[in-house]
């Protein structure tokens, strides 16, 4: 009789296992708790993991376009998309002036400004400025070939700083200060 008494007791836990196999039990516990708190009945039909049906060829390995790109190509695209090409070309022109004009010429001259297509180059002496005036066409052609995005249309060579009464790009015509030192 003790075996019969133990049998009904053993069947009681077995009765709880069929309840666990109900459709609500197939829903993960976290989602079931969320649905109960919202006042909804958890159901396995309302929650299913959806499979990706779309053909995803872009992420397939060994397909065209999946090879890693060169860093230079990525940076070129970034600079083009951001509109930095003109600024970078101008900076390269100034930075590589020695390669462009020659090492000896670069010792005696340096680019000072680039405004509205006019590159102003300051020289150590007026003799160097005049000598570079004669080489203007060659230098301008080389700038156009190497740095087309810089937008250099003309060159201006100036000598060393000398006292001037001109302030700014415009000046009033006339003889200037004459008798002020007397």
JODAHU-V254323 format. One record per pair of residues at least 12 apart in sequence whose C-alpha atoms are under 10 Angstrom apart, sorted by the first residue. I is the first residue (numbers start at 1). J is the second residue. Records with the same first field share a line. If there is no record, write none. Layout:
I->J / J
This chain:
22->43 / 44
23->42 / 43 / 44 / 45
24->41 / 42 / 43 / 44 / 45 / 47
25->42 / 43 / 44
26->42 / 43 / 44 / 45 / 47 / 48
27->42 / 43 / 44 / 45 / 46 / 47 / 48
28->42 / 44 / 47
29->42
31->43 / 47
32->44 / 47
85->149 / 150
86->147 / 148 / 149 / 150 / 151
87->149 / 150 / 151
88->147 / 149 / 150
89->146 / 147 / 148 / 149 / 150 / 151
90->113 / 114 / 119 / 147 / 148 / 149 / 150 / 151 / 152
91->150
92->146 / 147 / 150
93->111 / 143 / 146 / 147 / 150 / 152
94->110 / 111 / 112 / 113 / 114 / 119
95->110 / 111
97->109 / 110 / 111 / 143
98->110
100->139 / 140 / 142 / 143 / 146
101->132 / 135 / 138 / 139 / 140 / 142 / 143
105->123 / 128 / 131 / 132
106->123
107->123 / 124
108->122 / 123 / 124 / 125 / 128 / 129
109->121 / 122 / 123 / 124 / 125 / 128 / 129 / 132 / 157 / 158 / 159 / 160
110->122 / 123 / 124 / 157
111->123 / 155 / 156 / 157
112->157 / 158
113->156
114->150 / 151 / 152 / 154 / 155 / 156
115->151 / 152
116->151 / 152 / 153 / 154
117->150 / 151 / 152 / 153 / 154 / 155
118->151 / 152 / 153 / 154 / 155 / 156
119->140 / 151 / 152 / 153 / 154 / 155 / 156 / 157
120->154 / 155 / 156 / 157 / 158
121->155 / 156 / 157 / 158 / 159
122->156 / 157 / 158 / 159 / 160 / 161
123->157 / 158 / 159 / 160 / 161
124->158 / 159 / 160 / 161
125->158 / 159 / 160 / 161
126->157 / 158 / 159 / 160
127->159
128->157 / 158 / 159 / 160
129->156 / 157 / 158 / 159 / 160
130->157 / 158 / 159
131->157
132->155 / 156 / 157 / 158
133->155 / 156 / 157 / 158
136->154 / 155 / 156 / 157
137->154 / 155
139->155
140->152 / 153 / 154 / 155
141->153
164->176
165->177
